[in-house]
Amino acid sequence: MVPCYISLLESGVVKEEMADSTNQVQLKKGALELCVLALLARGESYAYEIASTLSAGVGMGEGTIYPLMRRMQDDGLVDTRLEESSSGPPRKYYRLTAAGRAAFTAQKREWRSFTDAVDRLLGDAR
């Protein structure tokens, strides 16, 4: 089994797949805060619900979401409140602050400008 793996590495197949995977992760991480801001712009939500929506939508796991939520709270982009839950421990709900709404507007504008520029560069390239 090891010789097969080594030959795959030598052929570049595994390296290419690893690079593609790394690129995907970096792209997702770069857009993650914007995605969270977009979800919260629709209304408050609790962390597990945010994580589940992002996992289904862009394939980001919970381990990435929770540190981001803490940082966004520390940065003053979100406020939190605890609410009792009938199905377990209290839930921490997040909602955008005025600074969070301003950050969402700015990041959305930057994202659209960036993706428009990339789309123009890609053109009809396949």
C-alpha positions in Angstrom: 0.0 0.0 0.0 2.8 2.4 0.8 4.4 2.0 -2.7 1.1 2.9 -4.3 0.8 6.0 -2.2 4.3 7.0 -3.0 3.7 6.6 -6.7 0.5 8.7 -6.4 2.6 11.4 -4.7 5.2 11.2 -7.4 2.6 11.6 -10.1 1.2 14.7 -8.4 -2.3 13.3 -8.2 -2.5 13.4 -4.4 -0.6 16.7 -4.2 -3.1 18.3 -6.6 -6.1 17.0 -4.6 -4.5 18.3 -1.4 -3.9 21.7 -3.0 -7.5 21.8 -4.2 -8.8 20.9 -0.8 -6.5 23.6 0.8 -7.7 26.2 -1.6 -11.4 25.3 -0.9 -10.8 25.7 2.9 -9.0 29.0 2.5 -11.8 30.4 0.2 -14.4 29.3 2.7 -12.6 30.7 5.7 -12.2 34.0 3.8 -16.0 34.3 3.3 -17.1 32.8 6.7 -17.5 36.1 8.6 -19.5 37.6 5.8 -21.7 34.5 5.7 -22.4 34.8 9.5 -23.1 38.5 9.2 -25.6 37.7 6.4 -27.4 35.1 8.4 -27.6 37.4 11.4 -28.8 40.3 9.2 -32.0 38.1 8.7 -32.5 37.9 12.5 -31.0 36.6 15.7 -29.9 32.9 15.9 -28.1 30.6 18.2 -24.6 29.2 17.5 -25.7 25.6 16.7 -28.3 26.9 14.2 -25.7 29.2 12.5 -23.1 26.3 12.4 -25.7 23.9 10.9 -26.8 26.4 8.3 -23.2 27.1 7.3 -22.2 23.4 7.3 -25.1 22.7 4.9 -24.5 25.8 2.8 -20.8 26.0 2.5 -19.4 22.9 4.2 -17.8 24.6 7.2 -17.8 22.7 10.4 -18.7 23.7 13.9 -15.0 23.9 15.0 -14.6 26.9 12.7 -17.8 28.7 13.7 -17.5 28.9 17.5 -14.1 30.7 17.6 -15.4 33.1 15.0 -18.5 33.8 17.0 -16.4 34.6 20.1 -14.2 36.9 18.1 -17.2 38.7 16.5 -18.5 39.2 20.1 -15.2 40.5 21.3 -15.0 42.9 18.3 -18.5 44.3 19.1 -20.1 43.0 15.9 -22.7 40.8 17.8 -24.5 40.9 21.1 -25.7 37.8 22.9 -28.5 36.7 25.2 -29.2 33.4 26.9 -32.6 31.7 26.6 -33.7 28.6 28.3 -34.2 25.6 26.1 -36.7 22.8 26.7 -34.3 20.3 25.0 -31.1 20.9 26.9 -28.9 23.7 28.2 -29.7 27.4 27.6 -29.0 28.6 24.1 -26.8 31.6 23.4 -28.5 33.7 20.8 -26.5 36.2 18.6 -27.8 39.3 17.0 -26.0 42.1 15.1 -25.0 45.3 16.7 -24.9 48.6 14.8 -21.2 47.9 14.2 -22.1 44.4 12.9 -24.7 45.8 10.5 -22.2 48.4 9.3 -19.5 45.6 8.9 -22.0 43.5 6.9 -22.8 46.4 4.5 -19.1 47.1 4.0 -18.1 43.4 3.6 -21.0 42.7 1.2 -19.9 45.6 -1.0 -16.3 44.5 -0.9 -17.3 40.9 -1.7 -19.4 41.9 -4.7 -16.6 44.1 -6.0 -14.1 41.3 -5.6 -16.3 38.6 -7.2 -17.2 40.9 -10.1 -13.5 41.5 -10.7 -12.7 37.8 -10.6 -15.6 37.0 -12.9 -14.3 39.6 -15.4 -10.9 38.0 -15.2 -12.2 34.5 -15.7 -14.4 35.5 -18.6 -15.1 32.5 -20.7 -12.1 30.6 -19.4 -12.8 27.0 -18.6 
